[in-house]
């Protein structure tokens, strides 16, 4: 194979910089595998990188293939591998500084890959890695969420929020979330304990103090969230770093999480999916050639669960 279809950017900018084209097929090197992509998730990080917001953090070079949520099949092996073999069905959140999964094939480090959940298809598996790792690393690694604690999850029906609700319930926490009224029944089916219609009530006026706030919104929502934390509680953001000074003034802690690849955590997420304790929520499925629409929908927000590109 000398070429493949891919969605690349050659410069930073709006949706118009996305180019659907023939691109060279990559080859795996030391510690890497080549994966035939069956499906790729669409996430806010995709359009943020496209618009150039993360250049200083990532040091990635152009041209760049976007998309860092993937499910597929291992088709070729590099050297010095420890776990994987050809034919393995896998899923991954690969390194965002390297070419991504908006393509027929992707090379991924073995350390970033786990066997996909056996009980779900590639479309739903591709919806899990980034959202699952983000929820895991915010709630458990940074937030230290424990059984019996209370957590407030903003945008609880979104891609990260809907996974975070399920993981927090699995952990035995009391889960409160903000969402539009049309998503309340959906969240109750996921097991949420209390849901707040953000269009009709201010969460800080109704939520009893919580141990952890998962901030997926930033801005005004982050500023208002300090008020609902218990003394010693923690606000964890995936959008913008919370102020250390403001946290100290409220007697609480703060953390910012930029999700990192982690094969062992992905393996735990796969296990929970196979035990029917974690469901992937997919709202929109598009072809690779329609990646532009996927990113536009992602940036617009108000998506229930995930947007996924079907590639094979």
C-alpha positions as CSV (number, residue, x, y, z in Angstrom):
1,X,0.0,0.0,0.0
2,X,1.5,3.3,-1.1
3,X,-1.4,5.6,-0.4
4,X,-4.6,6.0,1.6
5,X,-7.4,8.5,2.0
6,X,-6.9,11.0,4.8
7,X,-8.1,14.4,6.1
8,X,-5.1,16.7,6.5
9,X,-4.4,20.3,7.3
10,X,-1.6,22.2,5.7
11,X,-2.2,25.4,7.6
12,X,-4.2,26.5,10.7
13,X,-7.7,28.0,10.3
14,X,-11.4,27.3,9.9
15,X,-13.1,24.2,8.5
16,X,-12.0,25.2,5.0
17,X,-8.4,24.2,5.7
18,X,-9.4,20.5,6.0
19,X,-8.3,18.6,2.9
20,X,-9.7,15.2,2.0
21,X,-7.0,13.6,-0.2
22,X,-4.7,10.8,-1.0
23,X,-1.8,10.6,1.5
24,X,1.2,8.3,1.9
25,X,0.4,5.2,3.9
26,X,2.6,5.1,7.1
27,X,4.8,2.3,8.3
28,X,5.3,1.2,11.9
29,X,8.8,1.5,13.5
30,X,10.2,0.4,16.8
31,X,7.5,-0.1,19.4
32,X,4.7,0.7,17.0
33,X,1.8,-1.0,15.2
34,X,-0.1,-0.1,12.0
35,X,-3.8,-0.1,12.5
36,X,-6.4,-0.3,9.8
37,X,-8.9,2.4,11.0
38,X,-12.5,1.3,11.1
39,X,-13.8,4.3,12.9
40,X,-12.5,7.6,14.4
41,X,-14.1,9.8,17.0
42,X,-14.5,13.5,16.5
43,X,-13.6,15.7,19.6
44,X,-13.1,19.4,20.5
45,X,-9.4,18.9,20.5
46,X,-9.5,18.2,16.8
47,X,-10.9,21.6,15.8
48,X,-8.8,23.4,18.5
49,X,-5.7,21.9,16.9
50,X,-7.0,22.8,13.4
51,X,-7.5,26.4,14.5
52,X,-3.9,26.6,16.0
53,X,-4.8,27.0,19.6
54,X,-2.4,24.2,20.8
55,X,0.7,24.9,18.7
56,X,3.0,25.9,21.6
57,X,1.9,22.9,23.7
58,X,2.1,20.2,21.1
59,X,5.0,21.3,18.8
60,X,3.3,19.3,16.0
61,X,4.4,19.9,12.4
62,X,2.3,20.4,9.3
63,X,0.9,18.8,7.3
64,X,-1.0,16.9,10.0
65,X,-3.7,14.3,9.9
66,X,-6.3,15.0,12.6
67,X,-8.3,12.7,14.8
68,X,-7.2,11.1,18.0
69,X,-9.9,8.6,18.9
70,X,-9.7,5.3,17.0
71,X,-10.9,1.8,16.7
72,X,-9.5,-0.7,14.2
73,X,-7.4,-3.8,13.4
74,X,-3.7,-4.3,13.7
75,X,-2.4,-5.0,10.2
76,X,1.4,-4.7,10.5
77,X,3.9,-4.8,13.3
78,X,7.0,-2.8,14.0
79,X,9.9,-4.1,16.1
80,X,10.3,-4.8,19.8
81,X,6.6,-5.3,20.5
82,X,5.5,-6.9,23.8
83,X,1.7,-7.5,23.5
84,X,0.0,-7.0,20.2
85,X,-0.2,-9.2,17.1
86,X,-1.6,-8.9,13.6
87,X,-5.4,-9.2,13.5
88,X,-5.9,-7.8,17.0
89,X,-9.0,-5.5,17.3
90,X,-7.8,-2.5,19.2
91,X,-8.8,1.0,20.3
92,X,-6.7,4.0,21.3
93,X,-6.3,7.6,22.1
94,X,-3.0,8.2,20.3
95,X,-0.4,11.0,20.9
96,X,-2.0,14.2,19.6
97,X,1.4,15.5,18.4
98,X,1.5,12.8,15.7
99,X,-0.7,12.1,12.7
100,X,-4.2,11.0,13.8
101,X,-7.0,8.7,12.7
102,X,-8.9,10.7,10.1
103,X,-7.4,8.2,7.6
104,X,-7.5,4.6,6.4
105,X,-4.4,3.7,8.4
106,X,-2.6,5.1,11.5
107,X,0.7,4.2,13.2
108,X,0.4,4.1,17.0
109,X,2.8,3.3,19.8
110,X,2.0,0.0,21.4
111,X,2.0,1.7,24.8
112,X,-1.0,3.7,23.7
113,X,-3.1,0.8,22.4
114,X,-5.5,-1.6,24.2
115,X,-7.7,-4.5,22.9
116,X,-11.1,-3.0,22.1
117,X,-14.2,-4.1,24.1
118,X,-15.4,-7.4,22.6
119,X,-19.0,-6.6,23.2
120,X,-19.3,-3.5,21.0
121,X,-18.6,-2.6,17.4
122,X,-15.8,-0.3,16.1
123,X,-18.1,2.7,15.8
124,X,-18.9,2.6,19.5
125,X,-15.4,1.6,20.5
126,X,-14.0,4.7,18.7
127,X,-16.3,6.9,20.9
128,X,-14.7,5.7,24.1
129,X,-10.9,6.3,24.3
130,X,-10.5,10.0,24.6
131,X,-13.8,10.6,26.5
132,X,-13.1,7.6,28.8
133,X,-9.5,8.6,29.6
134,X,-10.5,12.2,30.1
135,X,-13.2,11.2,32.6
136,X,-10.9,8.7,34.3
137,X,-8.0,11.1,34.6
138,X,-10.1,14.0,35.8
139,X,-12.3,12.1,38.3
140,X,-9.9,9.6,39.7
141,X,-6.3,10.6,39.0
142,X,-6.7,14.4,39.6
143,X,-10.0,14.5,41.5
144,X,-9.4,11.5,43.8
145,X,-13.1,10.7,43.7
146,X,-14.1,8.0,46.2
147,X,-17.2,6.0,47.1
148,X,-19.8,8.1,48.8
149,X,-18.4,11.5,47.7
150,X,-20.4,14.0,45.7
151,X,-19.4,15.2,42.2
152,X,-20.9,17.9,40.0
153,X,-20.4,17.3,36.3
154,X,-21.0,20.2,33.9
155,X,-22.5,19.4,30.4
156,X,-23.2,15.9,31.7
157,X,-24.9,14.7,28.5
158,X,-21.8,15.5,26.3
159,X,-19.1,13.2,25.1
160,X,-17.0,13.5,28.3
161,X,-19.8,14.2,30.6
162,X,-21.9,11.1,29.7
163,X,-18.9,8.8,30.4
164,X,-18.0,10.7,33.6
165,X,-21.5,10.2,34.9
166,X,-21.2,6.4,34.4
167,X,-17.7,6.1,35.8
168,X,-18.6,8.2,38.9
169,X,-21.7,5.9,39.5
170,X,-19.5,2.8,39.1
171,X,-17.2,4.3,41.7
172,X,-20.2,4.7,44.1
173,X,-20.3,8.5,44.1
174,X,-23.4,10.7,44.3
175,X,-23.6,12.3,40.8
176,X,-25.1,15.7,40.0
177,X,-25.0,17.1,36.5
178,X,-26.0,20.1,34.4
179,X,-27.8,19.6,31.1
180,X,-30.7,21.0,29.0
181,X,-34.1,19.7,29.8
182,X,-34.2,17.5,26.7
183,X,-31.3,15.4,28.1
184,X,-32.7,14.8,31.6
185,X,-34.3,11.4,30.8
186,X,-31.2,10.3,29.0
187,X,-29.0,11.1,32.0
188,X,-31.4,9.4,34.4
189,X,-31.1,6.2,32.3
190,X,-27.3,6.5,32.8
191,X,-27.9,6.6,36.6
192,X,-27.4,10.2,37.5
193,X,-28.7,11.1,40.9
194,X,-29.7,14.7,40.3
195,X,-29.8,16.8,37.1
196,X,-30.1,20.6,36.8
197,X,-31.6,22.4,33.9
198,X,-29.0,25.1,33.4
199,X,-31.5,27.2,31.4
200,X,-33.9,27.5,34.3
201,X,-31.8,27.5,37.4
202,X,-28.4,28.4,38.7
203,X,-26.6,25.3,39.8
204,X,-24.8,27.2,42.7
205,X,-28.2,28.1,44.2
206,X,-29.4,24.5,44.3
207,X,-26.4,22.2,44.6
208,X,-25.4,21.1,48.1
209,X,-21.6,21.2,48.6
210,X,-19.7,18.7,46.5
211,X,-16.2,17.1,46.8
212,X,-15.4,17.4,43.1
213,X,-16.4,19.6,40.2
214,X,-15.7,18.4,36.7
215,X,-15.5,21.6,34.6
216,X,-16.0,21.0,30.9
217,X,-17.1,24.6,30.1
218,X,-14.6,27.1,31.5
219,X,-15.4,30.8,31.7
220,X,-18.4,31.9,33.8
221,X,-19.3,28.3,34.6
222,X,-15.9,27.7,36.1
223,X,-16.0,31.0,38.1
224,X,-19.4,30.1,39.5
225,X,-18.3,26.5,40.4
226,X,-16.0,27.6,43.3
227,X,-19.1,28.3,45.4
228,X,-20.4,24.7,45.4
229,X,-17.2,23.0,46.7
230,X,-16.7,21.7,50.2
231,X,-13.7,22.9,52.1
232,X,-10.7,21.0,50.7
233,X,-12.7,19.9,47.6
234,X,-11.3,20.2,44.1
235,X,-12.3,21.8,40.8
236,X,-10.8,19.9,37.9
237,X,-11.0,21.5,34.4
238,X,-10.4,20.1,31.0
239,X,-10.9,23.5,29.3
240,X,-8.8,26.2,31.1
241,X,-6.4,26.0,34.1
242,X,-8.3,27.2,37.2
243,X,-6.7,29.9,39.3
244,X,-4.5,28.7,42.2
245,X,-5.2,32.0,44.0
246,X,-8.9,31.8,43.7
247,X,-8.8,28.2,44.8
248,X,-6.8,29.1,47.9
249,X,-9.2,32.0,48.7
250,X,-12.1,29.5,48.8
251,X,-10.1,26.9,50.8
252,X,-10.2,24.4,47.9
253,X,-7.9,22.8,45.4
254,X,-7.7,23.0,41.6
255,X,-6.3,21.0,38.7
256,X,-6.1,21.1,34.9
257,X,-6.1,17.9,32.9
258,X,-4.9,17.5,29.3
259,X,-5.7,13.9,28.6
260,X,-2.7,11.5,28.1
261,X,-2.7,8.2,26.3
262,X,-2.8,5.3,28.7
263,X,-3.2,1.6,27.6
264,X,-3.8,0.2,31.1
265,X,-6.6,2.6,31.8
266,X,-8.1,1.9,28.3
267,X,-8.0,-1.8,29.3
268,X,-10.0,-1.0,32.4
269,X,-12.5,1.0,30.3
270,X,-12.8,-2.0,27.9
271,X,-13.5,-4.3,30.8
272,X,-16.2,-2.1,32.2
273,X,-17.8,-1.9,28.7
274,X,-17.8,-5.7,28.4
275,X,-19.3,-6.0,31.9
276,X,-22.1,-3.6,30.7
277,X,-21.1,-1.0,33.3
278,X,-20.1,1.6,30.7
279,X,-21.9,2.5,27.5
280,X,-20.6,4.4,24.5
281,X,-23.1,7.0,23.4
282,X,-23.0,7.9,19.7
283,X,-25.3,10.5,18.3
284,X,-23.9,11.1,14.8
285,X,-22.1,8.8,12.3
286,X,-20.5,10.4,9.2
287,X,-18.2,9.2,6.4
288,X,-14.5,10.3,6.5
289,X,-15.2,12.6,3.6
290,X,-17.6,14.6,5.8
291,X,-15.1,15.2,8.6
292,X,-15.7,19.0,8.1
293,X,-19.3,18.6,9.2
294,X,-18.3,16.5,12.1
295,X,-16.0,19.3,13.4
296,X,-18.6,21.9,12.8
297,X,-21.1,19.9,14.9
298,X,-18.5,19.4,17.6
299,X,-17.6,23.1,17.8
300,X,-21.3,24.0,17.9
301,X,-21.8,21.9,21.1
302,X,-25.0,20.5,22.4
303,X,-24.1,17.0,21.1
304,X,-25.4,14.1,23.1
305,X,-22.5,11.7,23.4
306,X,-20.1,11.5,20.5
307,X,-19.7,12.1,16.8
308,X,-17.9,9.3,14.9
309,X,-16.5,8.9,11.4
310,X,-17.1,5.5,9.8
311,X,-14.0,4.7,7.8
312,X,-14.0,0.9,7.0
